[in-house]
Each structure stands twice: as C-alpha cells, then as structure tokens.
Amino acid sequence: MTVGGPDAGRISRLPRGRAMTLAGTLEAAEAAAPVESLDVVARMLQERLGAVSVSFLITDFTGSSVVRLGAAGSVDTDEPARRITLRGTLYDDVLRTQRPGVEDQGGPVRIVAPVTNRGDAIGLLELFLPAAPDAEVMREVGETAHALAYLVIANRSFTDVYQWGRRTKPLSLAAEIQHQLLPASLACEAAQFAVAGALEPADHVGGDTFDYAIGRDTVQLSVTDAMGHDVQAALLATLAVGALRRARRAGADLAEQAGQADQAVREHGRKGYVTGQLLRIRLIDGKTEFINAGHPWPLRMRDGQVREITPKIDMPFGFEAPHSYRVQSLDLRPGDRLVMLTDGMLEHNADSVDLSDLIARTRDLHPREAARTLIAAIVDANDGHLQDDATVMCLDWHGTSHPQRDAATGADLTDASQPSPTGRATPGRWPAAFN
C-alpha cells in the first residue's frame, strides 16, 4: 500500500470539496478487490493531502514488530515478510499510547496513526506530508486510520495477504492450527471491560489457546492448555476449543460448556487431556463465575496489590475418572485487573520473572500492552526459546457505571478535557501538539 507522487510541494491543509468520510472511504474501498482496498485508500489520501507516500503497517502475531504491506502487485507470498522491530521506535509509541505521532526533521513531515478497532491494534497508517499538519488534517488522518481497521477486518476473510503480513517467519503445521483457534481480534473494548490476550508459542508448540465472546448480557473468557507438543497438542486444543465454542453458542451454561469439552476430549483425544479455566461475567451487575479444570490459578490486582486467587480445582478435560465441574464465584470489582495464564508463564527460566511485581508495574498500560509486556519478559528470560507455550489473558473490569467509552480504545469520554487516544479528539479538544 505504498504510494508515491510528484506533488511533494502541496500544503497539508485539505483542499476544498467533500471530505473523506468513513462511509465514502468504505464505499470506494469495497469497489476494489480485497487485496487492493488499502491501495485505494492510500491514493485517496495522497490526492487529498498531497502526501509523498502512504503506507499501512500490520502488527505481527507476537505484537513485537510490524510489517509494511506493499501494493497488491508487489506482494510475494513465497518470501517471509520483512519485520520492523517495534522496540524504541515511533511505531511502538503510537501503538502503546494509541495517539498519533508527528515527526518533523526538516523534510517531509511524518505522521503515524493507530489503526485500531475496539482496542484491537491492527496496525499503523504512515504518511509523509510536504508540510506540518493542522488539526483538520490530523482529524481526517485519524478517521481514515479508523476506517482502515474496518477494511482490514472486512477483507481479511477473503485473502491471505493480511495473514501473510502477520507472519515474520514460517509457521509449523501445529502453529498454523493453533493460530486459527485464537479469536480473530486479540483485544476488545466495551463499556464495562477491556480484555486482551497474547500467546508466544514454544519452539515445539504446546497447545495453548485463549478465547472470548461477548453476548448481549455476558462476556465469556477461556484459557486452555493441551498436553504434549506439536500437532498432537494442536489437535487436542482443537477438540477442546471447538467443544467449548459449540456449547457456548448453543446457550449452554458454564458447567455444561466444561462438560461438553471434557466429553469431546475424552472420546476423541486419544487419552490426552486439556487443562482450562472458564470465566463468565454478567455485564449488568458484574456477577462473575468460573471453573478451574486443573489449570494454574489466576492473579487479581486490586488497589495496587496482586494476589493469587485460589479456587477449587477440578479434573482437566479428558480424564477417564468420574468427575464433575463446580461453578465458583469470583469477587470482581470496578478497577480490578484479572490475569489468567498458562503454566508456560511459570516454568523453566520463567521463575526468574516476578509476575506479581510486573503486573503491578504495568497497571497503567492497556491490557493489550500489559499482556505483551508479560509475554516479552518470559521470552527474554528464556533467551527467545520457550520449552512450553506462554499465554496470558488480561481483563480490566471497569464496572457497570461507565456507559460512555471510546469504541476503539475504551477511553473514558465523560471527561471532555482528555484527548482521545485514537487521535479522534473528544469535543472541542485536540492534543496540544496539533493545536
């Protein structure tokens, strides 16, 4: 999606005429082939703003790097994508803060804006303009970046280009299966909560998965860990996740979901088993129930203090011995952060990482960034080579008294003095740098 043009001398203020509305942007992109829709938006921005270049960068599976997607005709899926490491870059700042960045070093002015939908940081929009942007330009860039998020979500089911862009190295068959079991969006914002998950596969995939689903009245989460490694573990994980989703979508309660997962693994899992933790929160009042199927205990942060929750533990899914699953209550209050994890976060050299301390120190980060930080610490402790998958799910419970939150990031819109983290300002306000 890199577009260059000869009009480098044009000013950055918008030319007269109809603005690039969300509806207009989506309509123009939809008329193109799925692999060319981003190029259409790039050309529209170039024409309106006189941009020297416009690019879309997609985040990879790990969240530690981005990949620049070129024009559709230049994409060669036989070659691994070229990774741009995030750490210490403007890209990293924009993704972490969800605020657009402007860099002016005397040449074309660089703008990087987050491409995010409901808290899921899909990627970045990067433009080079011939002059510094004013507030009107920044508003249009922010709105276009938000439109790009919808375009990626709408088109990624039709093409492998976006999947290709997220792969900085070839996946094994087990890893391919594992990634397909994850939710399409690794993070989500709603009025009452924010949730995000992160997974770092081991050198030999260990069968970790996580999932979430939002209903009219509830949000449900799960973290599972299939025994073994490689394809066998991935197949076990498929049984468990498939059974949980089937039961959940049929309206089954938490105990029935666990029972169906147990039955599926027991009948088809070739004597394998899967540990898991299921969580269900009522959005109307925050009442929370959960089931622990032989899984590591979750951690809850409240008022700056991290404590391990010690539930009653039932059998993993798939055990032959007679057993049932007990639905337990969990005390969840507004302001709490709940962290669910797999044993890959606790084993081997991971014990050199003080998870409780790290959870406390990352309290001000969005759950998306907190989860990535926790995973990165475990990866660093193991010199980049994990013996078991490391998985984290991070949930912030805002409570039921936050009806007005930014749909993309969850920012509280009741305080009009605060700029929106997406770069789409709350009424009457813009970040000082753009005034």
N, C-alpha and C positions, 0 to 999 in steps of 0.2 A: 504494500500500500504506500510506497514511497513515490511521491510525485514532485517533480521539479518544474520550474517555469522561468521565463525570461523577465517577469515583471518584478524584479527584486527592488526596484525603486519606488514602488507604490507605498503610500502611507498605510498605516494599520487600521485606521478608522473605517467603519463599514461604509461601503458605497450605498447610494440611495436605492430603494427598492425593497421588495419583500424579504424579510429576514428568513434565515434558515430555521424554520420551526421544526419541532420534533416530528409532527405529522408529515411535513414536507420532506424531511430527511429520510424518514422511514419509507415513504412512498417512492422516492427516487431510487433508494437502495433496493427495494423489493422488485423493481422492474429489471434489475440486473441479475445475472447468475449468482448463486450463493457465494462462489469464490471471488466474485468481482464486486460485491456490495460495498466493501470497505474502500475500494478504489474510487467508487462513485462519490462517496462522502469526502474523500481526500480531494478530488477535483472540485467539488462544490466549495470546500473551504479555501482552496487555492484561488479560485476565481473571486470569491467574495472578499478575502483578506489580502490577496496578493502574496500569499505565502511562498517562500522559496522552496520549501519542502514540507510534506505532511506524512507522518508515519503512525502506524499502530503497532504497539509492542504488547505481546501477550505474556502473561506470567506462566512460568513452567509449573510442573506438578509439585515441585518442592516449595515454591514460593520464594526461592533464594536467587532467582535470576529471571530475566525477561528475554524474549526472542522477538526480533523485528521481522514482521511478516512483510515480504516484498509484494510487488504486483503479482496478480494471479499467474501471469505468464512466466514469471521468473521462479516460481516455487518448484523446487526439485525434491520430491519426497524420497528419493533414493539416498539423499545425504542427510546426516544429522543436522538439526538446527544449530545455528551459531548462538551460543549463550553469551549474554551480557550480565556479568555478576552484579548484583544489586548493592552489596555492602559498600557504604561510603559514597554513594552516587546520588545525584538529584532524583533519579528514578526511585531510589529507596526512600528518600524523604517524602516524596509525593505519595507513594503507596502507603507509607506508615501513617502520615498525618491526614491523608485524603484531602489535601489542599493543593491547588495548582502551584507550580513553581515557575518563576520567571528569571531568566539569566541573561544579562546584557553585558557583553565583554567588548563592545565597540563594533562588532559586526552585526549580522542578522541576530535578532533577539529570539532566544529560545524559550518556548513555553511547553511545559509538560503538565498535562491534566489527567486526573484519575478517571479511568473507565470502570465504573463501579455500578452495580445494581443490588440494592438491598443488602449492602455490606459485603457482597462478593466482589473482591478486587480482581477483575478480569484482566486488566492490562492498563495501558497508558496511551494517551494521544500526545504526540510530539509535533510541534510546528516550529518553523523558523520564519519569523516575520521581518520585514525590512525596517520597522520602527517599533518603538515601545508601545505596548497595547494600552488602551484606555479601558475604563470599566465596562463599556458596551461590548468591546471586543472580547474581554475576559468572560463576560456573561454568555456570549454566543459560543465561545470555545467550551465552556463548562456544559452548556446544554447539548452541544454536539457530542461531547465525550459521553454524556449520559445516554444519548441516542445510540452511540456505538455499542454500548453494553447490550441494549436490546437487540441490535443487529447480530452481534456475536451469538447471543442466546438463541435467536430465531434461526440462524443459519448453520449452527454447528451440528445440527442433526442431519443435515443434507450433504455434508462434505467432511473429509478427513483433514482438511487443511489446518483447522484450528487444533485438532488433536496432534497433528504433526508439529505444529509450532510449540506445543507444550512439552515436547519430548526432547530433552537435551542429550539423551543417549538412548540407544535401542532398548526396548523392554523385552524381558523374557516372556514366555507364554504365561507363566504364573503371575507376573506383574501386570500383564495385559488384562487377565481375568480380574485381578484384584482391583485395578483402577476402574473397571467397568461396574464394580459393585458399589463404588462410592457415590454419594449424591452428586447430581450434575453441578450444583453450586456448593462450594466447600464452606460457605458462610452465609448467614441470613440475619437480617434485622427485622424486628417487628416492634410494635409499641411497647410490649411488655418485656421483651428479652432481646438479646443478641447471642448468637451461637456460631461457633466456628470449629472446624476440625482440621487436623494436619496429620499426615502419615508419611513416615520415611521407611521404605522397605529395607529389609536386611539384604545382605549380599545374596542370600538364598531366601526368597520370600517366605514369610512366616504365617501368612493367613489372617493378618489384622484387617478389620473393616470398621467403619463407623457410618451412621445413617441418622437422618432426622426427617420428620414430616410435620407439617403444620396443618391442623384441621380448623374447623370453624370455632371449636371450643377448647382445643388442646394443642400442645406441641409434644411430640414424642421423639426420644433420642435412644440410640443404642450404640454400644461399643462391643465388638466381638473379637475373639482371638481363637482361630482354629489351630489344633495341634499339628505339629510336623512342619515341613518346609516344602517349598516349590509347588508343583502342580497339585499334588495331593492336598496340601493345605488350602490352596485356592479353591479346589472343588468342594472341600468341606465348608469353607466360608460361603460358597455359592448356595449350598443347601440351607445353611442357617439364615443367611440374609433373605433368600427367596421365600423361605417359610415365614419369617417374621413379617416381610412386606405383604405377603398374601393374607396373613391373618389380620394384620393392621388394616389393610384396605377393605377387608370384609367386615370391619367394625368390631373385631374381637377385643376383649379387654386384655389387660397386661398379662394376666395369668394364662389366658388361652393362647396368646401370642407365644409365650415361653413354652407352653405345652406343645404347640404345633412345631416349633423349632426343634424341640427335643425329639419329637417323633420322627421328623424328617431326617435328622442326623442319625438317629438310632436305626432306622430302617434302610437308609441308603449310604451311610457314611463309612461302611466297612470297618466298624469297630473304632472309628475315630471319635473325637469329641471336640466341642467348642465351648469355651468359657464366654460369658457375656454379662452385660449389665443393661437393663432396660429402664427407661425413665419416662414418666408421663406427667405433664403439668397441666392443670386446668387454668386456662387463661383468664377466666372470670374472677377467680379468687386466689390463684397461686397454690392451691392444694396439690401436693406432689406425692406420687407413689413410685416405687421402684422395685425391681427384682435383681438380686445378685446370684448369678449362676456360676459359682466358683471363680469369680473374677476379682482382680485387685480392687481394693477399696478406693472410693473417690475421695477427693480433697475439697474442702469448702473453706473459702476465705470470707471472713466476716469481721468488719471493723479493724482491718489490718492484720488479723490473726488467722493463720492457716491451721486447720485441724483436719485430721483424718476421720471420715465417717466410718463407723464400724457396724455394718449391717449383719443380719443373719445370712448365712451363706448356704445356698442350695447347690445341688449337683450341677455340673456342666451339662450342656445339651448333648445327648447321645449316650449317656451311661445306661447300662442294662439294669442296674439295681433299681427296685421300685422307689420312686420319689415323686414329689410334687414341688410346686413353686409358690413361695409365700410372697404376697404383695405387702410391702412395708411402706410406712410413711416416712417422708423426709422433710425436715424443717427447712424451708426455703423462704428467705425474707428479702424485701427490696434492698438492693445494694450488694447482695451476695454474689460471689463468683464460685461456680462449681466446676471442678476439673475432673474429668473421667479419663482414664488412661489404660494402657495395656502393660504387661509385665516387661516388655522391651524397654520401658522407661525406667525400670528398676534393676535390671540385671547387668552383669558383667561390669564394665568400667562406668556404667551409669551411676553406680553408687557414689562416685566422686562428685556428683552434682546434687546440691541441696535443693530438691524440688520445692519444698515449702518456702525456703528463702527466695527462690527465683520467682515463684508465683506472687509472693508479696512485693517483690521489686518491680514486677511487670504489671502491677494493679492498674496503672493509668493507661496501659495500652488497650486498644481494641482487642476483643477475644481473638480475632484473626491474627493479629501481630503477636499476642501473648502465646498462642499455640505454636506459632512458627519459632518464636524465641526459645520455648521449652524444647522443641524438637532439635533445634540447632545446637543447643547446649549438649544434648545427648550425643548427637553426631560428632561434635568436636571432642567430647570425652572419649570417643571410640576411634578417633583419627579417621573418621569418614567411613568406617567399615563396621556395620552393625551385625551382630550374631543373631539378632531377633528383630522383627519389625518394632518400630517405636510409633505409638499412636496417642494422640491427645485430642480430647473434645473439651472445649471451654465454653461455658454458658454463663452469661451475665443476666441475672434476673432484676429487671427494673421495677417490677410490680405492676399493679393494675391501675395506677393513677397517673400514667404517662400516655395520654391519648394522642399527643401531637409530637411525632418524631419524624425526622427526615427518612423518607422511604429508602434511600440509597445507603445511608450510613448509620442511622439511628440517632443522629444528633438531636438534642432537645430543642425544639423550635419554640417553646414557650418563652425563652429568653431571647428577645429580639436584638439584644446587644451583642450576641455572639454570631460571628460569621459561620456559614455552613461549611463543614469540612470538605464538601464536594466542590467548592468554588461557586456554587449557586447560592448567592447570599440570601440571608433572611431579609425581610422587607426593610428597605432603607439603609442597609449596611453592606459594606464591602471591606475585605481586608485592607489595612492601611496602605499596603504596597500598591494597590490598584486604584486608590482614590486620586 
